[in-house]
Amino acid sequence: MSARYPDWERDGADWPNRSASSFVAAEGYRWHVQMMGPEEGDREDAPVCLLLHGTGAATHSWRDLMPLLAKKYRVIAMDLPGHGFTRPSHRRRVTLPQMAASIGVLLDVLEVEPDLIVGHSAGAAIGAELLLARGWHAPLVGLNPALLPFPGLAAKLFPQLAKILFTNPLVSIIFARMAHAPGEPERFLHKATGSTIDRAGNRQYRLLLTRSGHCDGAIRMMASWRLEPLRDRLHALKAPVLLIHATGDTAIPRSAVQQAADLIPQCEYQEMPGLGHLAHEEQPEQTAQMITAFADAAKG
């Protein structure tokens, strides 16, 4: 097989939580899905927690957090379209509403409705879109959430730049080749996120960033998204929401998270000092504690 896309048989041999993985056909995709829960006897009765990763990541991003949440929840995570081991589909657009709708169909196929949604970065936007589109009232936790458009001139320039990059098929190939340089993925991640993650995480990000198909999927997603419509509907969220900002995040500024929190009726804002955009990978135990404490309080 071509090395353009990650290949499960070749590249998934040491994928984190591999035993929890399966592939599910839904909405024109063959989704890579991971499911994990409490002891077998309690699994069916456990509340469902949906994990949604951010742009450029995959299920490996939840490698340490997922088992912690699985002590209490039936946890479901998937590689987003064009990311990781979920191949893109040219029959399905990757706008925010369409991606949320496709994930909704996947959940229908799995016959689950989440009792809790946890989204990292762009995953928080998908979670909010799902709640609004489906009329669900599950609590939402946004980890360094990307819920608002870029401010000022960047709001106009960034989508256009992403479109230009996406329409040039050489860009993802060049980026993937650059990622092969020794230490380059680690340098890129630290500069882009402000996070210092473990060796296992760096190894999986290196794998993904050196596959041009994965890079293409991330660029395609950025080129297709518009957050203005979501911003204008955040006031309609009926669910309790927790937005968590890591103070060392170099990707999403504190002001953007606070502004989003101000737009959501039942929203709590918390911080994780000294961590970066991948705070849930740096401190999974702390993240799990914050999530479960909020979800327990939200149940009343």
Contacts in CASP RR format, 6 or more apart in sequence:
PFRMAT RR
TARGET T0000
AUTHOR 0000-0000-0000
METHOD contacts of the structure
MODEL  1
MSARYPDWERDGADWPNRSASSFVAAEGYRWHVQMMGPEEGDREDAPVCL
LLHGTGAATHSWRDLMPLLAKKYRVIAMDLPGHGFTRPSHRRRVTLPQMA
ASIGVLLDVLEVEPDLIVGHSAGAAIGAELLLARGWHAPLVGLNPALLPF
PGLAAKLFPQLAKILFTNPLVSIIFARMAHAPGEPERFLHKATGSTIDRA
GNRQYRLLLTRSGHCDGAIRMMASWRLEPLRDRLHALKAPVLLIHATGDT
AIPRSAVQQAADLIPQCEYQEMPGLGHLAHEEQPEQTAQMITAFADAAKG
1 7 0 8 1.000
1 10 0 8 1.000
3 211 0 8 1.000
4 211 0 8 1.000
4 212 0 8 1.000
4 213 0 8 1.000
5 84 0 8 1.000
5 87 0 8 1.000
5 211 0 8 1.000
5 213 0 8 1.000
5 214 0 8 1.000
6 12 0 8 1.000
6 84 0 8 1.000
6 85 0 8 1.000
6 207 0 8 1.000
6 208 0 8 1.000
6 211 0 8 1.000
6 214 0 8 1.000
8 15 0 8 1.000
8 23 0 8 1.000
8 32 0 8 1.000
8 85 0 8 1.000
11 207 0 8 1.000
11 211 0 8 1.000
12 18 0 8 1.000
12 85 0 8 1.000
15 21 0 8 1.000
15 59 0 8 1.000
15 60 0 8 1.000
15 204 0 8 1.000
16 59 0 8 1.000
16 60 0 8 1.000
16 63 0 8 1.000
16 200 0 8 1.000
16 201 0 8 1.000
16 204 0 8 1.000
17 34 0 8 1.000
17 36 0 8 1.000
17 59 0 8 1.000
17 62 0 8 1.000
17 63 0 8 1.000
17 66 0 8 1.000
17 67 0 8 1.000
20 34 0 8 1.000
20 35 0 8 1.000
20 36 0 8 1.000
20 66 0 8 1.000
21 32 0 8 1.000
21 33 0 8 1.000
21 34 0 8 1.000
21 59 0 8 1.000
22 33 0 8 1.000
22 34 0 8 1.000
22 35 0 8 1.000
23 30 0 8 1.000
23 31 0 8 1.000
23 32 0 8 1.000
23 33 0 8 1.000
23 85 0 8 1.000
24 30 0 8 1.000
24 31 0 8 1.000
24 33 0 8 1.000
24 106 0 8 1.000
24 109 0 8 1.000
24 110 0 8 1.000
25 31 0 8 1.000
25 109 0 8 1.000
26 102 0 8 1.000
26 105 0 8 1.000
26 106 0 8 1.000
26 108 0 8 1.000
26 109 0 8 1.000
27 92 0 8 1.000
27 101 0 8 1.000
27 102 0 8 1.000
27 105 0 8 1.000
27 106 0 8 1.000
28 89 0 8 1.000
28 91 0 8 1.000
28 92 0 8 1.000
28 102 0 8 1.000
29 81 0 8 1.000
29 86 0 8 1.000
29 87 0 8 1.000
29 89 0 8 1.000
29 92 0 8 1.000
29 102 0 8 1.000
29 106 0 8 1.000
30 86 0 8 1.000
30 87 0 8 1.000
31 78 0 8 1.000
31 79 0 8 1.000
31 86 0 8 1.000
31 106 0 8 1.000
32 58 0 8 1.000
32 59 0 8 1.000
32 78 0 8 1.000
32 79 0 8 1.000
32 84 0 8 1.000
32 85 0 8 1.000
32 86 0 8 1.000
33 76 0 8 1.000
33 77 0 8 1.000
33 78 0 8 1.000
33 106 0 8 1.000
33 110 0 8 1.000
34 59 0 8 1.000
34 62 0 8 1.000
34 66 0 8 1.000
34 75 0 8 1.000
34 76 0 8 1.000
34 77 0 8 1.000
34 78 0 8 1.000
35 74 0 8 1.000
35 75 0 8 1.000
35 76 0 8 1.000
35 77 0 8 1.000
36 66 0 8 1.000
36 67 0 8 1.000
36 70 0 8 1.000
36 74 0 8 1.000
36 75 0 8 1.000
37 43 0 8 1.000
37 46 0 8 1.000
37 70 0 8 1.000
37 71 0 8 1.000
37 73 0 8 1.000
37 74 0 8 1.000
37 75 0 8 1.000
38 46 0 8 1.000
38 70 0 8 1.000
38 71 0 8 1.000
38 72 0 8 1.000
38 73 0 8 1.000
38 74 0 8 1.000
43 74 0 8 1.000
44 74 0 8 1.000
46 72 0 8 1.000
46 73 0 8 1.000
46 74 0 8 1.000
47 72 0 8 1.000
47 73 0 8 1.000
47 74 0 8 1.000
47 115 0 8 1.000
47 116 0 8 1.000
48 73 0 8 1.000
48 74 0 8 1.000
48 75 0 8 1.000
48 76 0 8 1.000
48 112 0 8 1.000
48 113 0 8 1.000
48 114 0 8 1.000
48 115 0 8 1.000
48 116 0 8 1.000
49 69 0 8 1.000
49 73 0 8 1.000
49 74 0 8 1.000
49 75 0 8 1.000
49 76 0 8 1.000
49 114 0 8 1.000
49 115 0 8 1.000
49 116 0 8 1.000
49 117 0 8 1.000
49 118 0 8 1.000
50 76 0 8 1.000
50 77 0 8 1.000
50 107 0 8 1.000
50 114 0 8 1.000
50 116 0 8 1.000
50 117 0 8 1.000
50 118 0 8 1.000
50 127 0 8 1.000
51 59 0 8 1.000
51 62 0 8 1.000
51 65 0 8 1.000
51 66 0 8 1.000
51 69 0 8 1.000
51 75 0 8 1.000
51 76 0 8 1.000
51 77 0 8 1.000
51 118 0 8 1.000
51 119 0 8 1.000
52 77 0 8 1.000
52 80 0 8 1.000
52 103 0 8 1.000
52 117 0 8 1.000
52 118 0 8 1.000
52 119 0 8 1.000
52 120 0 8 1.000
52 123 0 8 1.000
52 124 0 8 1.000
52 126 0 8 1.000
52 127 0 8 1.000
53 59 0 8 1.000
53 61 0 8 1.000
53 62 0 8 1.000
53 77 0 8 1.000
53 79 0 8 1.000
53 80 0 8 1.000
53 83 0 8 1.000
53 119 0 8 1.000
53 120 0 8 1.000
53 121 0 8 1.000
53 123 0 8 1.000
54 61 0 8 1.000
54 80 0 8 1.000
54 119 0 8 1.000
54 120 0 8 1.000
54 121 0 8 1.000
54 122 0 8 1.000
54 123 0 8 1.000
54 146 0 8 1.000
55 121 0 8 1.000
55 122 0 8 1.000
55 146 0 8 1.000
55 218 0 8 1.000
55 221 0 8 1.000
55 222 0 8 1.000
56 83 0 8 1.000
56 208 0 8 1.000
56 214 0 8 1.000
56 217 0 8 1.000
56 218 0 8 1.000
56 221 0 8 1.000
57 83 0 8 1.000
57 120 0 8 1.000
57 121 0 8 1.000
57 205 0 8 1.000
57 208 0 8 1.000
58 79 0 8 1.000
58 80 0 8 1.000
58 83 0 8 1.000
58 84 0 8 1.000
58 85 0 8 1.000
58 204 0 8 1.000
58 208 0 8 1.000
58 214 0 8 1.000
59 77 0 8 1.000
59 78 0 8 1.000
59 79 0 8 1.000
59 84 0 8 1.000
60 201 0 8 1.000
60 204 0 8 1.000
60 205 0 8 1.000
60 208 0 8 1.000
61 120 0 8 1.000
61 278 0 8 1.000
61 280 0 8 1.000
61 281 0 8 1.000
62 75 0 8 1.000
62 77 0 8 1.000
62 280 0 8 1.000
63 200 0 8 1.000
63 201 0 8 1.000
63 204 0 8 1.000
63 281 0 8 1.000
64 281 0 8 1.000
64 284 0 8 1.000
65 280 0 8 1.000
65 281 0 8 1.000
65 284 0 8 1.000
65 287 0 8 1.000
65 288 0 8 1.000
66 75 0 8 1.000
66 77 0 8 1.000
68 284 0 8 1.000
68 285 0 8 1.000
68 288 0 8 1.000
69 75 0 8 1.000
69 118 0 8 1.000
69 288 0 8 1.000
69 291 0 8 1.000
69 292 0 8 1.000
72 292 0 8 1.000
73 115 0 8 1.000
73 116 0 8 1.000
74 112 0 8 1.000
76 107 0 8 1.000
76 110 0 8 1.000
76 112 0 8 1.000
76 114 0 8 1.000
78 86 0 8 1.000
78 103 0 8 1.000
78 106 0 8 1.000
79 85 0 8 1.000
79 86 0 8 1.000
80 86 0 8 1.000
80 99 0 8 1.000
80 123 0 8 1.000
80 126 0 8 1.000
80 221 0 8 1.000
81 87 0 8 1.000
81 88 0 8 1.000
81 89 0 8 1.000
81 92 0 8 1.000
81 94 0 8 1.000
81 99 0 8 1.000
81 102 0 8 1.000
81 217 0 8 1.000
81 221 0 8 1.000
82 88 0 8 1.000
82 94 0 8 1.000
82 213 0 8 1.000
82 214 0 8 1.000
82 216 0 8 1.000
82 217 0 8 1.000
82 218 0 8 1.000
82 220 0 8 1.000
82 221 0 8 1.000
83 208 0 8 1.000
83 214 0 8 1.000
83 217 0 8 1.000
83 218 0 8 1.000
83 221 0 8 1.000
84 208 0 8 1.000
84 211 0 8 1.000
84 214 0 8 1.000
88 94 0 8 1.000
88 213 0 8 1.000
88 216 0 8 1.000
88 217 0 8 1.000
88 220 0 8 1.000
92 98 0 8 1.000
92 102 0 8 1.000
93 224 0 8 1.000
94 217 0 8 1.000
94 220 0 8 1.000
94 221 0 8 1.000
94 224 0 8 1.000
94 225 0 8 1.000
95 224 0 8 1.000
95 225 0 8 1.000
95 226 0 8 1.000
96 125 0 8 1.000
96 126 0 8 1.000
96 129 0 8 1.000
96 224 0 8 1.000
96 225 0 8 1.000
96 226 0 8 1.000
96 227 0 8 1.000
96 229 0 8 1.000
96 230 0 8 1.000
97 129 0 8 1.000
97 133 0 8 1.000
97 229 0 8 1.000
99 126 0 8 1.000
99 129 0 8 1.000
99 221 0 8 1.000
100 126 0 8 1.000
100 127 0 8 1.000
100 129 0 8 1.000
100 130 0 8 1.000
100 133 0 8 1.000
101 133 0 8 1.000
103 126 0 8 1.000
103 130 0 8 1.000
104 130 0 8 1.000
104 134 0 8 1.000
107 113 0 8 1.000
107 114 0 8 1.000
113 136 0 8 1.000
113 138 0 8 1.000
114 136 0 8 1.000
114 138 0 8 1.000
115 138 0 8 1.000
116 138 0 8 1.000
116 139 0 8 1.000
116 141 0 8 1.000
116 291 0 8 1.000
116 295 0 8 1.000
117 127 0 8 1.000
117 130 0 8 1.000
117 131 0 8 1.000
117 138 0 8 1.000
117 139 0 8 1.000
117 140 0 8 1.000
117 141 0 8 1.000
118 140 0 8 1.000
118 141 0 8 1.000
118 142 0 8 1.000
118 143 0 8 1.000
118 291 0 8 1.000
119 126 0 8 1.000
119 127 0 8 1.000
119 140 0 8 1.000
119 141 0 8 1.000
119 142 0 8 1.000
119 143 0 8 1.000
119 145 0 8 1.000
120 142 0 8 1.000
120 143 0 8 1.000
120 144 0 8 1.000
120 145 0 8 1.000
120 280 0 8 1.000
121 143 0 8 1.000
121 144 0 8 1.000
121 145 0 8 1.000
121 146 0 8 1.000
121 251 0 8 1.000
121 252 0 8 1.000
121 277 0 8 1.000
122 146 0 8 1.000
122 221 0 8 1.000
122 225 0 8 1.000
123 142 0 8 1.000
123 145 0 8 1.000
123 146 0 8 1.000
124 140 0 8 1.000
124 141 0 8 1.000
124 142 0 8 1.000
124 143 0 8 1.000
124 145 0 8 1.000
124 146 0 8 1.000
124 147 0 8 1.000
124 243 0 8 1.000
125 145 0 8 1.000
125 146 0 8 1.000
125 147 0 8 1.000
125 225 0 8 1.000
125 227 0 8 1.000
125 230 0 8 1.000
127 140 0 8 1.000
128 140 0 8 1.000
128 147 0 8 1.000
128 230 0 8 1.000
128 234 0 8 1.000
128 237 0 8 1.000
128 241 0 8 1.000
129 230 0 8 1.000
130 136 0 8 1.000
131 137 0 8 1.000
131 138 0 8 1.000
131 140 0 8 1.000
131 237 0 8 1.000
131 238 0 8 1.000
131 239 0 8 1.000
132 230 0 8 1.000
132 233 0 8 1.000
132 236 0 8 1.000
132 237 0 8 1.000
135 238 0 8 1.000
136 239 0 8 1.000
137 238 0 8 1.000
137 239 0 8 1.000
138 239 0 8 1.000
139 239 0 8 1.000
139 240 0 8 1.000
139 241 0 8 1.000
139 242 0 8 1.000
139 294 0 8 1.000
139 295 0 8 1.000
139 298 0 8 1.000
140 237 0 8 1.000
140 239 0 8 1.000
140 240 0 8 1.000
140 241 0 8 1.000
140 242 0 8 1.000
141 241 0 8 1.000
141 242 0 8 1.000
141 243 0 8 1.000
141 244 0 8 1.000
141 290 0 8 1.000
141 291 0 8 1.000
141 294 0 8 1.000
141 295 0 8 1.000
142 241 0 8 1.000
142 242 0 8 1.000
142 243 0 8 1.000
142 244 0 8 1.000
143 244 0 8 1.000
143 279 0 8 1.000
143 280 0 8 1.000
143 287 0 8 1.000
144 244 0 8 1.000
144 245 0 8 1.000
144 246 0 8 1.000
144 249 0 8 1.000
144 251 0 8 1.000
144 252 0 8 1.000
144 257 0 8 1.000
144 276 0 8 1.000
144 277 0 8 1.000
144 279 0 8 1.000
145 243 0 8 1.000
145 244 0 8 1.000
145 252 0 8 1.000
145 257 0 8 1.000
145 260 0 8 1.000
146 227 0 8 1.000
146 251 0 8 1.000
146 252 0 8 1.000
146 256 0 8 1.000
147 227 0 8 1.000
147 230 0 8 1.000
147 231 0 8 1.000
147 234 0 8 1.000
147 243 0 8 1.000
147 256 0 8 1.000
147 257 0 8 1.000
147 260 0 8 1.000
148 227 0 8 1.000
148 231 0 8 1.000
148 256 0 8 1.000
148 259 0 8 1.000
148 260 0 8 1.000
149 155 0 8 1.000
149 226 0 8 1.000
149 227 0 8 1.000
149 228 0 8 1.000
149 231 0 8 1.000
150 158 0 8 1.000
151 256 0 8 1.000
158 222 0 8 1.000
159 222 0 8 1.000
159 223 0 8 1.000
159 225 0 8 1.000
159 226 0 8 1.000
162 219 0 8 1.000
162 222 0 8 1.000
162 223 0 8 1.000
163 223 0 8 1.000
165 171 0 8 1.000
165 219 0 8 1.000
165 223 0 8 1.000
166 216 0 8 1.000
166 219 0 8 1.000
166 220 0 8 1.000
166 222 0 8 1.000
166 223 0 8 1.000
169 216 0 8 1.000
171 215 0 8 1.000
171 219 0 8 1.000
172 212 0 8 1.000
172 213 0 8 1.000
172 215 0 8 1.000
172 216 0 8 1.000
172 217 0 8 1.000
172 219 0 8 1.000
173 212 0 8 1.000
175 209 0 8 1.000
175 212 0 8 1.000
175 215 0 8 1.000
176 209 0 8 1.000
176 210 0 8 1.000
176 211 0 8 1.000
176 212 0 8 1.000
176 213 0 8 1.000
176 214 0 8 1.000
176 215 0 8 1.000
177 210 0 8 1.000
178 184 0 8 1.000
179 185 0 8 1.000
179 188 0 8 1.000
179 206 0 8 1.000
179 209 0 8 1.000
179 210 0 8 1.000
180 210 0 8 1.000
185 202 0 8 1.000
185 205 0 8 1.000
185 206 0 8 1.000
185 209 0 8 1.000
185 210 0 8 1.000
186 202 0 8 1.000
186 206 0 8 1.000
188 209 0 8 1.000
189 195 0 8 1.000
189 197 0 8 1.000
189 202 0 8 1.000
189 205 0 8 1.000
189 278 0 8 1.000
190 196 0 8 1.000
191 250 0 8 1.000
192 250 0 8 1.000
192 251 0 8 1.000
192 277 0 8 1.000
193 249 0 8 1.000
193 250 0 8 1.000
193 251 0 8 1.000
193 276 0 8 1.000
193 277 0 8 1.000
193 278 0 8 1.000
194 248 0 8 1.000
194 249 0 8 1.000
194 250 0 8 1.000
194 251 0 8 1.000
194 276 0 8 1.000
194 277 0 8 1.000
194 278 0 8 1.000
195 246 0 8 1.000
195 275 0 8 1.000
195 276 0 8 1.000
195 277 0 8 1.000
195 278 0 8 1.000
195 279 0 8 1.000
195 281 0 8 1.000
195 282 0 8 1.000
196 282 0 8 1.000
197 205 0 8 1.000
197 278 0 8 1.000
197 281 0 8 1.000
197 282 0 8 1.000
198 281 0 8 1.000
201 281 0 8 1.000
208 214 0 8 1.000
209 215 0 8 1.000
231 260 0 8 1.000
231 263 0 8 1.000
234 260 0 8 1.000
234 263 0 8 1.000
234 264 0 8 1.000
235 263 0 8 1.000
235 264 0 8 1.000
235 265 0 8 1.000
237 264 0 8 1.000
237 265 0 8 1.000
237 266 0 8 1.000
238 265 0 8 1.000
238 266 0 8 1.000
239 266 0 8 1.000
240 266 0 8 1.000
240 267 0 8 1.000
240 268 0 8 1.000
240 294 0 8 1.000
240 298 0 8 1.000
241 261 0 8 1.000
241 264 0 8 1.000
241 266 0 8 1.000
241 267 0 8 1.000
241 268 0 8 1.000
242 267 0 8 1.000
242 268 0 8 1.000
242 269 0 8 1.000
242 270 0 8 1.000
242 290 0 8 1.000
242 291 0 8 1.000
242 294 0 8 1.000
243 257 0 8 1.000
243 260 0 8 1.000
243 261 0 8 1.000
243 264 0 8 1.000
243 267 0 8 1.000
243 268 0 8 1.000
243 269 0 8 1.000
243 270 0 8 1.000
244 269 0 8 1.000
244 270 0 8 1.000
244 271 0 8 1.000
244 272 0 8 1.000
244 279 0 8 1.000
244 287 0 8 1.000
244 290 0 8 1.000
245 252 0 8 1.000
245 254 0 8 1.000
245 257 0 8 1.000
245 258 0 8 1.000
245 269 0 8 1.000
245 270 0 8 1.000
245 271 0 8 1.000
245 272 0 8 1.000
246 271 0 8 1.000
246 272 0 8 1.000
246 273 0 8 1.000
246 274 0 8 1.000
246 275 0 8 1.000
246 276 0 8 1.000
246 277 0 8 1.000
246 279 0 8 1.000
247 254 0 8 1.000
247 271 0 8 1.000
247 272 0 8 1.000
247 273 0 8 1.000
247 274 0 8 1.000
247 275 0 8 1.000
247 276 0 8 1.000
248 274 0 8 1.000
248 275 0 8 1.000
248 276 0 8 1.000
248 277 0 8 1.000
249 275 0 8 1.000
249 276 0 8 1.000
249 277 0 8 1.000
249 279 0 8 1.000
250 276 0 8 1.000
250 277 0 8 1.000
251 277 0 8 1.000
252 277 0 8 1.000
254 271 0 8 1.000
257 269 0 8 1.000
258 269 0 8 1.000
260 267 0 8 1.000
261 267 0 8 1.000
261 268 0 8 1.000
261 269 0 8 1.000
268 294 0 8 1.000
270 290 0 8 1.000
272 279 0 8 1.000
272 283 0 8 1.000
272 286 0 8 1.000
272 287 0 8 1.000
272 290 0 8 1.000
275 282 0 8 1.000
275 283 0 8 1.000
276 282 0 8 1.000
279 287 0 8 1.000
280 287 0 8 1.000
END
